[in-house]
Amino acid sequence: MGKYMFQARYTTEGAKGVMAGGGTARRSAVEKALASVGGKLESFYFAFGGVDAFVIADLPDDVSAAAMSMTVSASGTSGTTTVKLLTPEDMDKATKVSVAYRPPGK
């Protein structure tokens, strides 16, 4: 399982839907959507500013995360940004990988 953060920005229609159904109904809908692709909700927060909601979820793979993101965006009620999250242990492994890289101009 991988961990993903979804950032949602509601359209006017989406914001009206949240107002009509409430925040807990939105969380429940997201939990069910994640479960339908084999995932699990870790956290769901509404926010002020440029992002209206942050969702952190465990999903089986990148394909499942892409399916979630595309489905939500295609609804027309919100736009999403999806971020793959890495654990500190993943970063430990990454620091041990040798990469053959030449910076521009060198």
Chimera marker file (.cmm) of the C-alpha trace (Angstrom):
<marker_set name="trace">
<marker id="1" x="0.000" y="0.000" z="0.000" r="1" g="1" b="0" radius="0.5"/>
<marker id="2" x="1.118" y="3.513" z="-0.763" r="1" g="1" b="0" radius="0.5"/>
<marker id="3" x="0.163" y="6.687" z="1.047" r="1" g="1" b="0" radius="0.5"/>
<marker id="4" x="-1.307" y="9.590" z="-0.917" r="1" g="1" b="0" radius="0.5"/>
<marker id="5" x="-2.454" y="13.104" z="-0.126" r="1" g="1" b="0" radius="0.5"/>
<marker id="6" x="-5.314" y="14.488" z="-2.174" r="1" g="1" b="0" radius="0.5"/>
<marker id="7" x="-5.866" y="18.242" z="-2.161" r="1" g="1" b="0" radius="0.5"/>
<marker id="8" x="-9.354" y="19.281" z="-3.254" r="1" g="1" b="0" radius="0.5"/>
<marker id="9" x="-10.549" y="22.671" z="-4.449" r="1" g="1" b="0" radius="0.5"/>
<marker id="10" x="-14.329" y="22.889" z="-4.621" r="1" g="1" b="0" radius="0.5"/>
<marker id="11" x="-16.165" y="24.532" z="-7.474" r="1" g="1" b="0" radius="0.5"/>
<marker id="12" x="-19.221" y="26.607" z="-6.613" r="1" g="1" b="0" radius="0.5"/>
<marker id="13" x="-21.364" y="23.511" z="-7.162" r="1" g="1" b="0" radius="0.5"/>
<marker id="14" x="-19.102" y="21.447" z="-4.906" r="1" g="1" b="0" radius="0.5"/>
<marker id="15" x="-19.181" y="24.042" z="-2.125" r="1" g="1" b="0" radius="0.5"/>
<marker id="16" x="-22.978" y="24.101" z="-2.303" r="1" g="1" b="0" radius="0.5"/>
<marker id="17" x="-22.969" y="20.315" z="-1.990" r="1" g="1" b="0" radius="0.5"/>
<marker id="18" x="-20.800" y="20.461" z="1.129" r="1" g="1" b="0" radius="0.5"/>
<marker id="19" x="-23.088" y="23.100" z="2.623" r="1" g="1" b="0" radius="0.5"/>
<marker id="20" x="-26.156" y="20.960" z="1.911" r="1" g="1" b="0" radius="0.5"/>
<marker id="21" x="-24.730" y="17.653" z="3.163" r="1" g="1" b="0" radius="0.5"/>
<marker id="22" x="-22.200" y="18.757" z="5.752" r="1" g="1" b="0" radius="0.5"/>
<marker id="23" x="-18.607" y="17.826" z="6.366" r="1" g="1" b="0" radius="0.5"/>
<marker id="24" x="-19.171" y="14.385" z="7.877" r="1" g="1" b="0" radius="0.5"/>
<marker id="25" x="-21.226" y="13.322" z="4.864" r="1" g="1" b="0" radius="0.5"/>
<marker id="26" x="-18.320" y="14.318" z="2.602" r="1" g="1" b="0" radius="0.5"/>
<marker id="27" x="-15.881" y="12.336" z="4.732" r="1" g="1" b="0" radius="0.5"/>
<marker id="28" x="-18.177" y="9.307" z="4.566" r="1" g="1" b="0" radius="0.5"/>
<marker id="29" x="-18.467" y="9.589" z="0.771" r="1" g="1" b="0" radius="0.5"/>
<marker id="30" x="-14.675" y="9.757" z="0.440" r="1" g="1" b="0" radius="0.5"/>
<marker id="31" x="-14.238" y="6.741" z="2.744" r="1" g="1" b="0" radius="0.5"/>
<marker id="32" x="-16.617" y="4.709" z="0.568" r="1" g="1" b="0" radius="0.5"/>
<marker id="33" x="-14.921" y="5.809" z="-2.654" r="1" g="1" b="0" radius="0.5"/>
<marker id="34" x="-11.492" y="4.842" z="-1.294" r="1" g="1" b="0" radius="0.5"/>
<marker id="35" x="-12.792" y="1.467" z="-0.092" r="1" g="1" b="0" radius="0.5"/>
<marker id="36" x="-14.209" y="0.782" z="-3.562" r="1" g="1" b="0" radius="0.5"/>
<marker id="37" x="-10.662" y="0.749" z="-4.980" r="1" g="1" b="0" radius="0.5"/>
<marker id="38" x="-9.145" y="-1.152" z="-2.057" r="1" g="1" b="0" radius="0.5"/>
<marker id="39" x="-8.053" y="1.911" z="-0.084" r="1" g="1" b="0" radius="0.5"/>
<marker id="40" x="-8.493" y="3.284" z="3.406" r="1" g="1" b="0" radius="0.5"/>
<marker id="41" x="-8.957" y="6.826" z="4.687" r="1" g="1" b="0" radius="0.5"/>
<marker id="42" x="-6.316" y="7.952" z="7.191" r="1" g="1" b="0" radius="0.5"/>
<marker id="43" x="-7.458" y="11.559" z="7.652" r="1" g="1" b="0" radius="0.5"/>
<marker id="44" x="-9.772" y="14.156" z="6.158" r="1" g="1" b="0" radius="0.5"/>
<marker id="45" x="-9.524" y="17.864" z="6.940" r="1" g="1" b="0" radius="0.5"/>
<marker id="46" x="-11.244" y="20.931" z="5.571" r="1" g="1" b="0" radius="0.5"/>
<marker id="47" x="-9.066" y="24.030" z="5.286" r="1" g="1" b="0" radius="0.5"/>
<marker id="48" x="-9.054" y="27.740" z="4.522" r="1" g="1" b="0" radius="0.5"/>
<marker id="49" x="-7.115" y="29.230" z="1.645" r="1" g="1" b="0" radius="0.5"/>
<marker id="50" x="-6.256" y="27.787" z="-1.735" r="1" g="1" b="0" radius="0.5"/>
<marker id="51" x="-7.125" y="24.209" z="-0.796" r="1" g="1" b="0" radius="0.5"/>
<marker id="52" x="-10.571" y="23.353" z="0.559" r="1" g="1" b="0" radius="0.5"/>
<marker id="53" x="-9.882" y="19.812" z="1.774" r="1" g="1" b="0" radius="0.5"/>
<marker id="54" x="-6.908" y="17.571" z="2.480" r="1" g="1" b="0" radius="0.5"/>
<marker id="55" x="-7.332" y="13.800" z="2.364" r="1" g="1" b="0" radius="0.5"/>
<marker id="56" x="-4.617" y="11.326" z="3.307" r="1" g="1" b="0" radius="0.5"/>
<marker id="57" x="-5.264" y="7.755" z="2.250" r="1" g="1" b="0" radius="0.5"/>
<marker id="58" x="-3.647" y="4.365" z="1.866" r="1" g="1" b="0" radius="0.5"/>
<marker id="59" x="-4.180" y="2.937" z="-1.619" r="1" g="1" b="0" radius="0.5"/>
<marker id="60" x="-2.975" y="-0.268" z="-3.263" r="1" g="1" b="0" radius="0.5"/>
<marker id="61" x="-1.024" y="1.494" z="-6.038" r="1" g="1" b="0" radius="0.5"/>
<marker id="62" x="-0.591" y="4.542" z="-8.266" r="1" g="1" b="0" radius="0.5"/>
<marker id="63" x="-3.303" y="3.298" z="-10.646" r="1" g="1" b="0" radius="0.5"/>
<marker id="64" x="-5.880" y="3.348" z="-7.835" r="1" g="1" b="0" radius="0.5"/>
<marker id="65" x="-4.757" y="6.842" z="-6.822" r="1" g="1" b="0" radius="0.5"/>
<marker id="66" x="-5.031" y="8.058" z="-10.425" r="1" g="1" b="0" radius="0.5"/>
<marker id="67" x="-8.499" y="6.537" z="-10.725" r="1" g="1" b="0" radius="0.5"/>
<marker id="68" x="-9.608" y="8.373" z="-7.561" r="1" g="1" b="0" radius="0.5"/>
<marker id="69" x="-8.169" y="11.662" z="-8.742" r="1" g="1" b="0" radius="0.5"/>
<marker id="70" x="-9.658" y="11.428" z="-12.243" r="1" g="1" b="0" radius="0.5"/>
<marker id="71" x="-13.078" y="10.386" z="-10.944" r="1" g="1" b="0" radius="0.5"/>
<marker id="72" x="-13.243" y="13.270" z="-8.473" r="1" g="1" b="0" radius="0.5"/>
<marker id="73" x="-12.061" y="15.805" z="-11.060" r="1" g="1" b="0" radius="0.5"/>
<marker id="74" x="-14.430" y="14.465" z="-13.722" r="1" g="1" b="0" radius="0.5"/>
<marker id="75" x="-17.379" y="15.055" z="-11.377" r="1" g="1" b="0" radius="0.5"/>
<marker id="76" x="-17.006" y="18.782" z="-11.994" r="1" g="1" b="0" radius="0.5"/>
<marker id="77" x="-17.488" y="19.575" z="-8.296" r="1" g="1" b="0" radius="0.5"/>
<marker id="78" x="-13.818" y="19.836" z="-7.396" r="1" g="1" b="0" radius="0.5"/>
<marker id="79" x="-10.344" y="19.816" z="-8.820" r="1" g="1" b="0" radius="0.5"/>
<marker id="80" x="-7.700" y="17.667" z="-7.220" r="1" g="1" b="0" radius="0.5"/>
<marker id="81" x="-3.958" y="17.503" z="-6.824" r="1" g="1" b="0" radius="0.5"/>
<marker id="82" x="-2.523" y="14.147" z="-5.818" r="1" g="1" b="0" radius="0.5"/>
<marker id="83" x="0.771" y="13.817" z="-3.965" r="1" g="1" b="0" radius="0.5"/>
<marker id="84" x="2.501" y="10.467" z="-3.373" r="1" g="1" b="0" radius="0.5"/>
<marker id="85" x="3.846" y="10.469" z="0.177" r="1" g="1" b="0" radius="0.5"/>
<marker id="86" x="7.043" y="8.719" z="1.247" r="1" g="1" b="0" radius="0.5"/>
<marker id="87" x="7.950" y="7.404" z="4.679" r="1" g="1" b="0" radius="0.5"/>
<marker id="88" x="11.227" y="8.278" z="6.381" r="1" g="1" b="0" radius="0.5"/>
<marker id="89" x="12.271" y="4.670" z="5.707" r="1" g="1" b="0" radius="0.5"/>
<marker id="90" x="11.604" y="5.185" z="1.979" r="1" g="1" b="0" radius="0.5"/>
<marker id="91" x="13.881" y="8.223" z="2.097" r="1" g="1" b="0" radius="0.5"/>
<marker id="92" x="16.563" y="6.156" z="3.839" r="1" g="1" b="0" radius="0.5"/>
<marker id="93" x="16.435" y="3.702" z="0.920" r="1" g="1" b="0" radius="0.5"/>
<marker id="94" x="16.507" y="6.544" z="-1.623" r="1" g="1" b="0" radius="0.5"/>
<marker id="95" x="19.661" y="8.010" z="-0.097" r="1" g="1" b="0" radius="0.5"/>
<marker id="96" x="21.443" y="4.716" z="-0.773" r="1" g="1" b="0" radius="0.5"/>
<marker id="97" x="20.591" y="4.627" z="-4.497" r="1" g="1" b="0" radius="0.5"/>
<marker id="98" x="23.429" y="5.764" z="-6.755" r="1" g="1" b="0" radius="0.5"/>
<marker id="99" x="22.192" y="8.001" z="-9.591" r="1" g="1" b="0" radius="0.5"/>
<marker id="100" x="24.293" y="8.787" z="-12.672" r="1" g="1" b="0" radius="0.5"/>
<marker id="101" x="23.392" y="12.467" z="-13.106" r="1" g="1" b="0" radius="0.5"/>
<marker id="102" x="25.203" y="15.394" z="-14.694" r="1" g="1" b="0" radius="0.5"/>
<marker id="103" x="23.878" y="18.857" z="-13.798" r="1" g="1" b="0" radius="0.5"/>
<marker id="104" x="23.273" y="21.301" z="-16.658" r="1" g="1" b="0" radius="0.5"/>
<marker id="105" x="26.433" y="23.146" z="-17.700" r="1" g="1" b="0" radius="0.5"/>
<marker id="106" x="28.840" y="20.720" z="-16.034" r="1" g="1" b="0" radius="0.5"/>
<link id1="1" id2="2" r="1" g="1" b="0" radius="0.2"/>
<link id1="2" id2="3" r="1" g="1" b="0" radius="0.2"/>
<link id1="3" id2="4" r="1" g="1" b="0" radius="0.2"/>
<link id1="4" id2="5" r="1" g="1" b="0" radius="0.2"/>
<link id1="5" id2="6" r="1" g="1" b="0" radius="0.2"/>
<link id1="6" id2="7" r="1" g="1" b="0" radius="0.2"/>
<link id1="7" id2="8" r="1" g="1" b="0" radius="0.2"/>
<link id1="8" id2="9" r="1" g="1" b="0" radius="0.2"/>
<link id1="9" id2="10" r="1" g="1" b="0" radius="0.2"/>
<link id1="10" id2="11" r="1" g="1" b="0" radius="0.2"/>
<link id1="11" id2="12" r="1" g="1" b="0" radius="0.2"/>
<link id1="12" id2="13" r="1" g="1" b="0" radius="0.2"/>
<link id1="13" id2="14" r="1" g="1" b="0" radius="0.2"/>
<link id1="14" id2="15" r="1" g="1" b="0" radius="0.2"/>
<link id1="15" id2="16" r="1" g="1" b="0" radius="0.2"/>
<link id1="16" id2="17" r="1" g="1" b="0" radius="0.2"/>
<link id1="17" id2="18" r="1" g="1" b="0" radius="0.2"/>
<link id1="18" id2="19" r="1" g="1" b="0" radius="0.2"/>
<link id1="19" id2="20" r="1" g="1" b="0" radius="0.2"/>
<link id1="20" id2="21" r="1" g="1" b="0" radius="0.2"/>
<link id1="21" id2="22" r="1" g="1" b="0" radius="0.2"/>
<link id1="22" id2="23" r="1" g="1" b="0" radius="0.2"/>
<link id1="23" id2="24" r="1" g="1" b="0" radius="0.2"/>
<link id1="24" id2="25" r="1" g="1" b="0" radius="0.2"/>
<link id1="25" id2="26" r="1" g="1" b="0" radius="0.2"/>
<link id1="26" id2="27" r="1" g="1" b="0" radius="0.2"/>
<link id1="27" id2="28" r="1" g="1" b="0" radius="0.2"/>
<link id1="28" id2="29" r="1" g="1" b="0" radius="0.2"/>
<link id1="29" id2="30" r="1" g="1" b="0" radius="0.2"/>
<link id1="30" id2="31" r="1" g="1" b="0" radius="0.2"/>
<link id1="31" id2="32" r="1" g="1" b="0" radius="0.2"/>
<link id1="32" id2="33" r="1" g="1" b="0" radius="0.2"/>
<link id1="33" id2="34" r="1" g="1" b="0" radius="0.2"/>
<link id1="34" id2="35" r="1" g="1" b="0" radius="0.2"/>
<link id1="35" id2="36" r="1" g="1" b="0" radius="0.2"/>
<link id1="36" id2="37" r="1" g="1" b="0" radius="0.2"/>
<link id1="37" id2="38" r="1" g="1" b="0" radius="0.2"/>
<link id1="38" id2="39" r="1" g="1" b="0" radius="0.2"/>
<link id1="39" id2="40" r="1" g="1" b="0" radius="0.2"/>
<link id1="40" id2="41" r="1" g="1" b="0" radius="0.2"/>
<link id1="41" id2="42" r="1" g="1" b="0" radius="0.2"/>
<link id1="42" id2="43" r="1" g="1" b="0" radius="0.2"/>
<link id1="43" id2="44" r="1" g="1" b="0" radius="0.2"/>
<link id1="44" id2="45" r="1" g="1" b="0" radius="0.2"/>
<link id1="45" id2="46" r="1" g="1" b="0" radius="0.2"/>
<link id1="46" id2="47" r="1" g="1" b="0" radius="0.2"/>
<link id1="47" id2="48" r="1" g="1" b="0" radius="0.2"/>
<link id1="48" id2="49" r="1" g="1" b="0" radius="0.2"/>
<link id1="49" id2="50" r="1" g="1" b="0" radius="0.2"/>
<link id1="50" id2="51" r="1" g="1" b="0" radius="0.2"/>
<link id1="51" id2="52" r="1" g="1" b="0" radius="0.2"/>
<link id1="52" id2="53" r="1" g="1" b="0" radius="0.2"/>
<link id1="53" id2="54" r="1" g="1" b="0" radius="0.2"/>
<link id1="54" id2="55" r="1" g="1" b="0" radius="0.2"/>
<link id1="55" id2="56" r="1" g="1" b="0" radius="0.2"/>
<link id1="56" id2="57" r="1" g="1" b="0" radius="0.2"/>
<link id1="57" id2="58" r="1" g="1" b="0" radius="0.2"/>
<link id1="58" id2="59" r="1" g="1" b="0" radius="0.2"/>
<link id1="59" id2="60" r="1" g="1" b="0" radius="0.2"/>
<link id1="60" id2="61" r="1" g="1" b="0" radius="0.2"/>
<link id1="61" id2="62" r="1" g="1" b="0" radius="0.2"/>
<link id1="62" id2="63" r="1" g="1" b="0" radius="0.2"/>
<link id1="63" id2="64" r="1" g="1" b="0" radius="0.2"/>
<link id1="64" id2="65" r="1" g="1" b="0" radius="0.2"/>
<link id1="65" id2="66" r="1" g="1" b="0" radius="0.2"/>
<link id1="66" id2="67" r="1" g="1" b="0" radius="0.2"/>
<link id1="67" id2="68" r="1" g="1" b="0" radius="0.2"/>
<link id1="68" id2="69" r="1" g="1" b="0" radius="0.2"/>
<link id1="69" id2="70" r="1" g="1" b="0" radius="0.2"/>
<link id1="70" id2="71" r="1" g="1" b="0" radius="0.2"/>
<link id1="71" id2="72" r="1" g="1" b="0" radius="0.2"/>
<link id1="72" id2="73" r="1" g="1" b="0" radius="0.2"/>
<link id1="73" id2="74" r="1" g="1" b="0" radius="0.2"/>
<link id1="74" id2="75" r="1" g="1" b="0" radius="0.2"/>
<link id1="75" id2="76" r="1" g="1" b="0" radius="0.2"/>
<link id1="76" id2="77" r="1" g="1" b="0" radius="0.2"/>
<link id1="77" id2="78" r="1" g="1" b="0" radius="0.2"/>
<link id1="78" id2="79" r="1" g="1" b="0" radius="0.2"/>
<link id1="79" id2="80" r="1" g="1" b="0" radius="0.2"/>
<link id1="80" id2="81" r="1" g="1" b="0" radius="0.2"/>
<link id1="81" id2="82" r="1" g="1" b="0" radius="0.2"/>
<link id1="82" id2="83" r="1" g="1" b="0" radius="0.2"/>
<link id1="83" id2="84" r="1" g="1" b="0" radius="0.2"/>
<link id1="84" id2="85" r="1" g="1" b="0" radius="0.2"/>
<link id1="85" id2="86" r="1" g="1" b="0" radius="0.2"/>
<link id1="86" id2="87" r="1" g="1" b="0" radius="0.2"/>
<link id1="87" id2="88" r="1" g="1" b="0" radius="0.2"/>
<link id1="88" id2="89" r="1" g="1" b="0" radius="0.2"/>
<link id1="89" id2="90" r="1" g="1" b="0" radius="0.2"/>
<link id1="90" id2="91" r="1" g="1" b="0" radius="0.2"/>
<link id1="91" id2="92" r="1" g="1" b="0" radius="0.2"/>
<link id1="92" id2="93" r="1" g="1" b="0" radius="0.2"/>
<link id1="93" id2="94" r="1" g="1" b="0" radius="0.2"/>
<link id1="94" id2="95" r="1" g="1" b="0" radius="0.2"/>
<link id1="95" id2="96" r="1" g="1" b="0" radius="0.2"/>
<link id1="96" id2="97" r="1" g="1" b="0" radius="0.2"/>
<link id1="97" id2="98" r="1" g="1" b="0" radius="0.2"/>
<link id1="98" id2="99" r="1" g="1" b="0" radius="0.2"/>
<link id1="99" id2="100" r="1" g="1" b="0" radius="0.2"/>
<link id1="100" id2="101" r="1" g="1" b="0" radius="0.2"/>
<link id1="101" id2="102" r="1" g="1" b="0" radius="0.2"/>
<link id1="102" id2="103" r="1" g="1" b="0" radius="0.2"/>
<link id1="103" id2="104" r="1" g="1" b="0" radius="0.2"/>
<link id1="104" id2="105" r="1" g="1" b="0" radius="0.2"/>
<link id1="105" id2="106" r="1" g="1" b="0" radius="0.2"/>
</marker_set>
